[in-house]
Each structure stands twice: as C-alpha cells, then as structure tokens.
Amino acid sequence: MEKTLGIDNELILYIRGFSKESPHLKKIRNDNISHPQTKMFITPEQVSFITFLIRSKKPSLIIEIGTFLGYSAVAMADAMPENCRIITIEKNETNAETAKSYFADYGYSDKVNLLCGKASDVLNDLSKDYLSEAGIIFIDADKKGYIDYYEKSIKLLEKGGIIIADNVLFYGNVADESDKSQTTEAIRNFNNHVFSDERVNACIVPIGDGLLLAEKK
C-alpha cells in the first residue's frame, strides 16, 4: 500500500494557520467554550474548505441539517453570495434559540431561516416547495439518520449540486473492524450507501473528522 501523509497535531496547527476563524465564528466558539458539546463545531480547516466551495459554486439555496448553536450556518452565511439564502434545521429548541440570537446579531435573520423540528419531517415538508433547488446541502446531525437525510436531500438538490456530510471517518473508528458500535456502523453504512449510488460522484476529504462530498449527476 502506498504511504500517505499522516496529520499530527503539529501539522494541524500549521494548516489552521491558513484557516483563521472570522470574528463572528470566534465569538460563537468563545461564548460557548464551556459547553459540553463544543466538539460538535466544525473545525477551522473545514470552514475554509466548505466556504471555498460556496464561493466557487455560488448557490442560491443552502440547506443545513443540524444547526446546533449556529456556528456552521454563520460560516456559510459569511461566504454566501448576495442572492443566496440558508434553510437550517435543528430539533433542540434551546440550541435553536441560541443560533437565532447569533443570526440576529450578525444581520442574517432575513437570510437564514431556522426551522425547529425533526430533520426527517422538516425535509419532507421542504420537498413540497424546494425540489431540485438547493446548490449545497450540509448534513451534520445524528449519524443514525444520515441515510434517510441523504435520500431526502437528493430530491432537494439541483443537478450539479453538492451534499456535504461531516464525521464520515468518525475519529478513525470506521477503519477499526473490531468497532461494532451502532454509530460507527451507521457511518460505515452511510459511506457504503453513497459510494454505491450511481446518481452521484462522491469522494471523502480527510479533514476534521472527515467530509464526504456527493455531487448529483
């Protein structure tokens, strides 16, 4: 097997030297430094990668599944073109209220529409009005629901649109054959599902906890 580059902490810090957080994102991270789930924020290098895609593709609609505290939605809003809007979905009402406060603080309330509810149900509702309209869909929610979210997202995605899914390497556990935990198996099943789907071109980018990209043919 050909050797590939290992990413240790020193190299991560080097990469992050070119992936600086905006003041908006720094404030969200610093405000919530004691939150027990801040590891759910995407990493600065993932922000750079996703916002690069947004600036390149210039979508008119972005859908996010899993708002959490609004960090990634704000990152995408910072990069989106003038005519773009974001629909973001969050089932936790407390998290949703926190995210809304940041959207208001940064002037994105009119551009970012947060829908509170179960992602599967909200996606069903969106399919009534937004079939084949989204340019980018970002999935970063409960891993056991990924295949369901993916299938519903495909219907909302325009031709040439991109689905981005986070945590597809799951701390490297997907490569550990002895790990039979439900979440790890769910991620493995999701990766296999996407890569066997002839409707898309797919790849995995090993930054952060792993991003899967699927472009609709």
N, C-alpha and C positions, 0 to 999 in steps of 0.2 A: 504494500500500500504506500502511495506517495505521501510524504510528510507535509502537513500543512501547519500554518502558523498558530502557535498557542497564544492565547490572550491572557496574560497575567495582570495583576493589579497595576504594575508599573506602566505597562503598555496601555491599559485602560485610561489611566490618568493622562498619558500622552495624547491619546485620541480625544479625550474630553477637553484638552487644551484648545482644540479647534471646534468644540461643540458647546460653547458657552450658553447658559440659560439667559433668556431675556429678563428684564426686571420684573415683568408680570409673573413669570414662572418661578423666579427666585422667591418672590413674596409668598406665593402659594406654598412652596416647599417649606420655607422658614416658618410660616404661620402654623404649619401642621407637623412640625418636627417631632412632637411628642405623640402624634397619632400612631396607634399600634399597627396600622396598615399602610404606612407611607411607602413601603417597598412596592406597593401596587402602582406607584407613579412610573411611567416610562422613563428610561434613562436619558440623559442629555444627548448622547450619540444617536439614540432612537429618534429623539425630537429632530435632530439635524437631518436624519435620513427621511423621515416622514414629511417634514416641511419642504425638503428638496423636491420630493415627489409632487407635493401640492403646487409648488411654484412652477414646476415643469408642466404638469398636466392641466392646471388652471380649471378645476372642476366648477360647475355651477351649483352642485349639491354634494355635501359630505354627510354621511351618516355614521354616527359613533354608537357602538353597543357597549355600554359600560362607562358612564361618566365619572364615577367615583367623586372626587372633590373638584373636578373641572380642569385639572392640570393639562391633560392632553387636548381637551377641547379648546382651551385658551391657546395652546401652542399652535393648533391648526388654524384657529381664527386669526392669530397674528400673521400667518402666512397666506391666508386665502385671498383670492382676487376680489375686487370690489363687488362683482355681481354674484358672489358665492354666498351660500347660507349653509348652516350646520344644523342637523337634527341629531340630538344626543339623547340616549335612553338610560335611565337609572331607576332601579327598583327601590332603593333605600331613600326614604323621604328626607331623612336628616342630611345625608350626603347631597341630595338634590338641592336642598335649600342653601347649603354651603356653596355649591357650584354656582347657583343662580346669583349669589351675592358677588362672586368674582366676575361673572359675566357683566353684571351691572356696573361694578367698579371700573371695569376696563372698556366700557362703552359697547359691549357686544350683545346687549339684551335683544336688540332688534335683528341681529344676525344669527344668534344661536338660540334655537328653540329646544328647551329641555322637556322631554316627555317622561313622566314618572309612572312606572308600571313594569310588569314582567316583560322582558325583551321579546319573548315569543309572541305575546299578544299584541304588543305595540307594532312589531314588524308586520303582523297580519293586517293591522289597520293601515299601515303605511302603503301596503301593496294595493290598496284601493285607489290611491292618488298618485303614487310615485313610481309606477312600473318603468323600468329601464331609464331612470333619470339620474341616478347617483353616479358621480365620477369616481369617488373613493368611499369605501366603507371600511371602518376600523373596528375590529372585534377584539375587545379586551374585557371579557366578563367571565361568568362561571364556566369552567372548562368543559364540564359535562354537557353543556348546551351548545358547544361550538358547531357541531354538525348541523343541528337544527337552525342555528343562526346563519350559518353559511348557506344552506339551501334557500332560506327565505331572502337572504341578501342577494343571491344570484338574480332573483326576479327583479330586484330594485336597481341592479347595476346596468349601466349602459354598455353597449359594445365598446371594448377597449378600456372599460373601467377596471379598477383595481380593488380587490379585497385585501386588506392587511390584517393579519391575526397575530397577536402577541403571545408570548410564553410557549411557543411551539417546541422549544428544546427543554423546557421545564427543569431548569437548573442542571441539565445534563442527564436527568433521570430517564429520558426516553431511550438512551443508549444502554441503560443498565437492565439487562434481561431478567435479573432477579427482582426488579421492582414491579410488582403486580398491583400496586395501589390503584384505586378507582380513577383518581385524577390523572396519573401517568398513563394509564390505559386509554383514558378518554382522549388525551392529546395524541397518543400514537394512532388511535383510530381516526381522529380528525386528519392528521397528516396523510395517512394512507388514503382516506376518502378523497381529499383534494387532489392528490397526485394521480389518482385513478380516474379523475373526472375529465373527460375529453372536451368539455365546454370551456376549459381554461388552460392557460400556460402558467405554470407555477414554479416557484423557487423558494428556498429558505435562506435567509440572510442571518448569519450568526453574530448579531449584535444584541446587547442587552440580554434578555432571556430567549432570544430567537424570534425573528419575524418571518412569517410566511406571507408571500405575495402571490396572488392568483389574478391573472388578467383575463377577462372574459373575451373569448374569441368572437 
